[in-house]
Amino acid sequence: MRKINFLKPAFLMLLMLVMSATTASYAQKIKWNKVKILVYTKNGKGYVHDNIAASLVAIQALGKQNGFAVDTTSDPTKFTDDNLKQYDALFFSNTNNDVFDTDAQRVALMRYIQAGGNFVGMHSASGTERKWKWFKDMLGGTFFWHEPGQAFSVKILDPKNPSLAHLPAEWKREKDEFYFVKEMAVNLNVLAVNDHTTIEKPAGKALDTFGTVFPSVWWHEYDGGRAFYTSLGHEKTDYEKEDLRKHILGAIEWAIGPQKPRNYSKAYAVSPQDEVRKK
C-alpha cells in the first residue's frame, strides 16, 4: 500500500503535465451547423442498459440546441463506407458485447477511423467487441468490472477540456458505476479519474493499477482518427441533467477536433485483424 500511495500523486502530476501541454497546443472552435453525428446503440447478447433511450433524447436535444444533425441507429448494416463518410463522429452510446454481424461492418468502422473519422464511447461502450483487439485499442481498453452503483467523486485533471470545463475540481456523482478497464492503451490522454477513496461500499475487485484512482475520461489519436471515452453515465436520469449533457457535448466537440472531411484514400483495412500501420 505504501508504494501505491507514493505512485498516486506522481501519476496525477504526470497526467496533468501531459494534459496541460495538450490543451495549450490545441484550442478548438467548432462550427456546429456543419456537424453530423451517428449515435449507435446496438447491444449483443448480455446485459442491456436501460439508459439508452434517455441518452438518445439527451443527444438529440443537444443537436437541436446547438444546431448539429443527429442520426440514430441500432442497425449494424449502416456500417458501410458510403454511409459512414457523411458523419463527423460516431457516438457509441451504451453499446455492449458484440455489436456487429459481419467482418465487413467491422472493417467499415476501421476504414472510417483511418479516413480521419472520430469516435465517442459512453459508459458500457467499453464492454463492446471484447474479443476484437483493434476496437479495444481504439477505445483505449476493455471493461473489467465495476463497483455497485453508488456515490463517488471524479477528479478533473484537465479543467480546460470542453467536456469538463463546466465542472468543479471534484465532480460528485450522486449514483453511478465506478468502472475498471483492462488492456488499457499506454498513450491515452487522461482527462479525469474516479477517486476510489470516496467509495463507501467497495465490492472487492478494484484494480490498484493507478493506486486509489482510476481513469474514467480520456481521449487519444488512433489509426488516423480521434477517440474519446467516458465511463460515466449509468443512470438513465443522468441524461436529464445539465452536467452530463455538457459532458457529452464537450466529448463530441473534442472527438471531432479540427473539422475536416473524411479522406478514404488513407483507409487501408481489409480485415478486422489488420495491424495498425505506423506512420
N, C-alpha and C positions, 0 to 999 in steps of 0.2 A: 504493500500500500504506500509506503514512503516513496518508492520510485514513481508510482502513478501520480501522487500529489506534486512531485517535482516536475513531472512532464507536463502537467496541465497548463500552468502559466506560460511555460516556454512554447508550448504548442499554440496557445491562443495568440501570443505575441507574434509568432512567425506568421500565422494566418492573417493577422491584422496588417502586418507589413506588406504581405503579398497583395492583400486587397486594396490597401491604400495606393499602392503603385498601379494596380489595375484600374482603379477608379479614376486616378489622376490622368491616366493616359487615354481615357475614352469617355467623353461626355456625350450622351445621346440626346437627340431631339427627333421625335418620331412624328411622321405625318399620318395620323390615324386614319384619315379618309382614304389613304392608299393601302390600307392593311386589310387582308382577308385571311382568316384562320379556319382550320378544320378541327372541330372537337370530336375526339374518338372515344367511345365508351364501351367497346366490346369487352366482355369478360368470358374467359374459358371456364372449364369445369372447376368448381370450387366455390369459395365464398364470394358473394357479390355484395358490394357495399350499397346501403340504402340511401347514400348521399348523392348518387349520380344525377337524379332528376333535379335536385336542388342546385347542383353545380352547373347544370345546363342553364337553368333560369338565371343564375348569377352571371355567367359569361355572356349570355345573350343580352342581359341588361347592361353590362359593361360595353358591349358593342354599340347598343343604341345610344348610351350616354356619351360615348367618345367618338362615335362615327365610323367604327370599323365593322366589316362584314364577318358574320359568323355562320358557318355551316356545321351541322352536327350529323354524326352517323355512328352506327354500331356495325356497319356492313364492311367487312374486310375487302370485298370486291372493289371498293372505292380506291384501293391502293394500286394505282397504275401511274405510269409516268404522266400520261396525258391529263389525268385528274389532279394529281398532287402538285404539279408545277405551278398551278394558279395560287397556291397558298404561301403566305409569308411565314406561317408557323403551323405545326401540328401540335394540338394540345390533347395529351392522353389523360383524360380525367377519370381517375379511379378505375382504370383498366386493371385486370388481374389475370394471372395464368396465361394460357396460350390464346392469343387474340387474332392469329392469322390461320387461314385454312390451307394455304399453299406457300411453297417457297417463292413463287413468283411475286406474291404480295409482300413477303419479307424483302426480297430484292428491290421491289419498288420503293420501300421505305429507305433502304440503303442508298439507292441512287438519288432519291430526293435530298438526303443529307449531303451526299457527295457533290450534288449540284449547287450547294450553298443554302439548303433548306435549314429550318430551325425547329427545335423540339422543346416542348414543356411537358414534364411529367408531374402529376399531382397525386400525393398520398400513396395509394396502393399501386400506382403505376410502377413502383419499384418491384412489385411482385409479378410483373408482366414478362412473358417469354423467358422463364427462369433457366431454360436449358440452352439459350441462344447467346453465345459469347458476344457477338457484335452488339446486340441490343443492350446487354448488361454493361458493356464498356461505354456505350453511348449514353446511357442514363447515369452512369457513374458507379453502379453497383447493383446488387440484387437483395431483395428482402431476406432478412434473417429471422427476426422476432420482434414483437412489440410488448411493452408493458400493458397491463389492463388499463382501459381508459380512465383517466383521472387528471387532476390539475398538475401542471408543471410550468416551469419558466423556460423561455428561449432567450439566449444571449445573442444580441445583434452584434456581429463583428464588422459589418460594412453598412453604417447608417446612411451612406450616400447612394446605395443601390436603390433604384426606383421601387423594387419590391419590398423594401424595408424602411425607406426614408420617412414614412409616416408613423413609425412605431417608436416606443420608448426603448431605452437600452436593454431592458428586460421585458420581453413580451409574455405576459402571463396568460397562459392558456387555461381557461376555466375547466374544460374537459377535452382531451384529445388523446391520441395514441403516440407514445414515445417509441419511435421506430429505431431499430438497429439494422444496419445494412452490412452485408458482407461482400467480398470480392470487389472492394472499392478501388476505383482508379486512383492513381497516385498524383495526378496533375489537376485535381479539382480545385476550383476557386471557392472555398467555403465561405458563405456569407453569414450563416447563423448556426448556432449549436444548441441542442437541448441540454439543460442542466439537470443531471441525474440526482443531484443533492436535493432537488426540490420535489422529488417523487416521494409520496408518503407510503405507498403500498407497493414496493417492488416485488416482482414475482420470481426473481431468482435467476434469470438467464441474461442479465445485462452484460454486454461486451465492455471490457475495460481498455479497448484499443487506444482510446484518447483520454484515459483517466476517468473523470467524473462527468465529462461532457461527451456528446456525440453529434457529429454534423447532421443538420436537418435541412439546410437550404444550400444549394451550390449550383455552379454552372461551369462549363468548360467548352472549349472548341474541340470538335471531334470529327474527323474524316471529312472535312470540308464545310461542316455546318456548326451550329451552336446548340447546346443542350442545357436546359435549366431544369432543376428538380427541387421540389419541396415535399417533405414527408408529412407536412401538417394538413389539417382539413378533414378529420374523420367524421365529425358530427355534421349531420345534414343542416342543422340550424346555423352552423358556422357560415354557410354560404349566404345567409341573410345579413351578415354583419359587415360593417364598413371596413374593419381592419383586414379581414380575409379577402374581401373583394379588391381592395387596393393592393394587397399582396399578389393576387392573381394578375391584376392589370400590369403591375410592375414586372412580374415574371414574363409576361408576353412581350412587353417592351424590351426587356433586356435580352430575351432569347432572340428576338428579331435583329437587334443590333443595327448596324448600318443597313438601311433599306436598299435592297438590290434584287433584281430578278434572278431566278434560278438559272444556272448555266449547266445544262445537261451534257455539254461537251466534256465536263470534268467527271461525269458519272461513269464508273467502270465495273460495278458489281455484276456478276452473273450467277453467283451462288451465295446463300446466307453464310456460308463458311469462309468466304473470301477474307483474306487478311487485309487490314487497313494498310494502304500504301503510304510509305513515308515520303515526305516532300523533300 
